[in-house]
Amino acid sequence: MTFRISVLAAALLVLGTTACGAAETTPVPAAPASGAFPVTFTHAFGSTTIPAEPKRVVAVGFNEADFVLALGVVPIGVRDFIGGYDEAKRPWARAALAGASPELVGGNDIDFEKVAALQPDLIMGVYSFMDRNAYDTLTKIAPTVAQPSADGASATWQEQTRTTGKALGRAAEAEQVIADTEKKFADAKARYPQLAGKDVAVDLVVDGVPYRLGADDLRSQVFQGLGITVPATTATLSNETQSQLDKDAIVVIGATREQMAGNAVFQGLKAVKAGKVVYTGDYDSEFAGAIGFGSPLSLPVAIDDIAPKLAAVLQ
């Protein structure tokens, strides 16, 4: 079991800070699909062919709804974004939803009966962590696009956007969404040159246990996009090995400044003594939700929140 999956089940995927306004990436307006059908995908469990433009899309990935919405399609069913953050209130999806309230089709587990009752013609599960049995059940309901590999390795937000665009017949629109989001990252890096070349440690605190965030967790994408060095893998730290967090700056997710005040080892780190720490709050915060979704709709919100805070401590 990868760290992403264990965090998904135990720490519940979501992280964050305060509200920071609507995303600057504008959802693509609803329009007829421009792509040609049928289209075929290769994924962890073989291949899936979508015969015609889908009209009734169910998103069984934990962040899947955002990617469908970013391309101008409102899913009829979505999987609950488990954890502390209330995804129903996420501001970055409000315009794209246009008042719609998709049916919930599961949380930790997929509710196959609810999926079937919605009579979808496409099921998207790029970030679903489904197993073979789940895939076999879903594909009997409708064409199902599963995760890229059986080990649960997640696609980047760019890859997931392109996959979604291809499935919806909106490949050109997907490229535009990617370009808009990448420009948001580029603009932030230009505005905050203090971030360039900096080594920033991201400290996830789960039930008092520290983890050093790595590139194998999709929540690292906002930091990587800002040009910040992120280690390849997420690591569990002991209280004594927190020295691995002592970088140019530290971002703490899941614990407040007050909660960390009693951790003598953490307080002894050079970066902490120098005041180079950004505390983003608990797992129910908007920043947590934004990096947990890791979508073209949510990433601009995360950028607006974390970039100026990091730039301030890196002065």
RADA-V195235 format. One record per backbone hydrogen bond with DSSP energy under -0.5 kcal/mol. NH is the residue of the N-H (numbers start at 1). CO is the residue of the C=O. If there is no record, write none. Layout:
nh->(NH:NH)
co->(CO:CO)
This chain:
nh->(6:7:8:9:10:11:12:13:14:15:26:28:34:35:38:39:41:43:44:46:48:50:51:57:58:59:60:60:61:62:66:67:67:68:69:70:71:71:72:73:75:76:77:78:79:79:80:82:85:87:89:90:93:94:95:97:98:99:100:103:105:107:111:112:115:116:117:118:118:119:120:121:122:123:124:125:128:135:136:137:138:139:140:140:141:142:145:146:149:152:160:161:162:163:164:165:166:167:168:169:169:170:174:175:176:177:178:179:180:181:182:183:184:185:186:187:188:189:190:191:192:195:196:197:198:200:200:201:203:203:204:204:205:205:206:206:207:209:211:212:213:213:215:216:217:220:221:224:225:226:227:228:229:235:237:242:244:245:246:247:248:249:250:251:252:252:253:253:254:260:261:262:263:264:267:268:269:273:274:275:276:277:278:279:280:280:281:285:286:289:290:291:292:293:294:299:301:302:303:304:305:306:307:309:310:311:312:313:314:315)
co->(2:3:4:5:6:7:7:7:12:288:24:70:169:169:50:50:48:46:147:43:41:39:49:55:122:77:58:124:124:127:63:63:64:64:65:66:67:68:69:68:73:57:57:103:59:61:106:80:283:85:86:87:90:91:91:93:94:94:97:76:78:109:105:110:111:112:113:114:115:116:115:56:56:143:58:145:125:131:132:133:134:135:136:137:138:138:123:144:153:149:156:157:158:159:160:161:162:163:164:165:166:165:170:171:172:173:174:175:176:177:178:179:180:181:182:183:184:185:186:187:188:192:193:227:195:198:229:249:201:251:202:211:203:253:204:209:205:206:204:235:202:211:231:232:214:217:218:220:221:222:224:223:198:212:210:239:241:242:243:245:199:199:276:201:250:278:203:251:281:256:257:259:260:262:263:264:266:269:270:272:271:275:250:277:252:278:255:282:17:285:286:287:288:289:290:295:298:298:299:300:301:302:303:305:306:307:308:309:310:312)
